[in-house]
Amino acid sequence: MKHPAIILLSLTFLAACSATPFTQKSNDEKVQDRIEALFAACQGQDHATAAAAIVYRGNDQARRWKAVTNYDDPDEKQYVDEVCREIRDLLANSDSYDWGEYLEETESEGTWHMQAVQFVKNLQRQERHFAFLMIGDVFALGDID
């Protein structure tokens, strides 16, 4: 009788251990999720939501590369609007998009999480690189190349 209980307990423990890696997303999956949320916010003209996913790159050195944009600030609003316009144009001029290579690279601003996105129109592909920094506990877009 002891053996079935031990076996059951062991199987439960092994199942819990093996399930854990599958429930945690990798950085590339988190970045891809963030890109899709940013695409949706920009397409839906929800620029205030998009601002929370875009890195501040203005003149305030204390915030530069360390905070997200504030859509209530006129200068930051203009920058967010430009980023969203660029994203909407990329999506409007393509039929679909595919994920390309994901890279991480450490620079002076922190660790960049770069996701290539291939925008497909007919048989042509245009690749753009979306570069994110971790700001607090979220990935925020720092650049599109």
Disulfide bonds with the S-S distance in Angstrom:
Cys42-Cys84 2.50
